[in-house]
Amino acid sequence: MVNSFIQEGRTQKEKMVLVPLSQAMAIGKKSRSPWRRKIQRGLLVALLSVGAVTMVAPFLWMVATSLCEPGKVFVQNKAWWEEWIPTSFVWQNYLKVWQMKTVPFAMFYLNSLFVSICITVGQVATSAMAAYAFARLTFPGRDKLFFGYLATMMIPGAVTMIPVFILLRYLGWIDSYKALILPGIFSAYGTFMLRQFFLTLPKELEDAAKIDGCSYFGIFWNIVLPLSKPALATLTTFTFMGSWTSLMWPLMVVNTHTKFTLPVGLAYLQGVHNTDWELLMAGSMMMILPILVVFLFNQRFFVEGIKLTGIKG
């Protein structure tokens, strides 16, 4: 009896302590000044605005320079806002880039499209198949092989660039499209990303397909890939952006003028003694368009992936 009375007294004391604490916390939340919230929100908006301006400023300068008249890019006694906001709209700069005889801009553009599309399709295909094998298939040494494959991500690309170049030289692939495309269609990062996504897919769908007599490739093609559109769209966007803007590798393995990609070709717009900055920026603006198209096309898959992550049951 005594022990029960003591325990009841303790519980009553704990309740008496907990209730005032909860009330005090609620009063503290209500007593926060609205001005403090407004100041915090204002500081956050100001910080984000500074970051946005920092990111957009180079793009604005590129647009203004691409529409500038020849010889008036770096002119003294120019207002500061004229550097960022175009005051003249010389649309002929974009036509001049395509019509230049010394620099075949159209050929460079087609080369970049061909190389980037081949690398993107090849890398997404190989990464998806390798990720499916590491995520869904069971074979001896699977995890060890995956960790060894993943360890290659720790090696910088500058370290493997020379050995790959020597290997391609022995194969006789230097100054060819094979040297531009084949080394880029294999990616440990793409395999790792898709594998992690494949592991989140319900295994019951795979078991049901096996009961219906579906093969491993049928499961991969009819079940795994359709459910992995967000991950595939993400890898497609990153791969296309990386191959489209690649400069160092095409500069190393290609010597023929007609096989140059667009980043290498834009360097030809920079002269030794004089540079047409308006034409260079016009070419750079047209170089951004395919990346924007790929991103806008894949954006709906990103939104779809976000919606699917909220579905349970």
Secondary structure, DSSP 8 states (H G I E B T S, - for coil): -HHHHHHHHHHHHHHHHHHHHHHHHHHHHHTS-HHHHHHHHHHHHHHHHHHHHHHHHHHHHHHHHHTS-TT-SS-SS--GGGGTS-S---THHHHHHHH-SSS-HHHHHHHHHHHHHHHHHHHHHHHHHHHHHHHH---TTHHHHHHHHHHGGGS-HHHHHHHHHHHHHHHT-TTSHHHHHGGGS--HHHHHHHHHHHTTS-HHHHHHHHHTT--HHHHIIIIIHHHTHHHHHHHHHHHHHHHHT--HHHHHH---GGG--HHHHHGGGB-SS-B-HHHHHHHHHHHHHHHHHHHHHHHHHHHHHHHHHT---
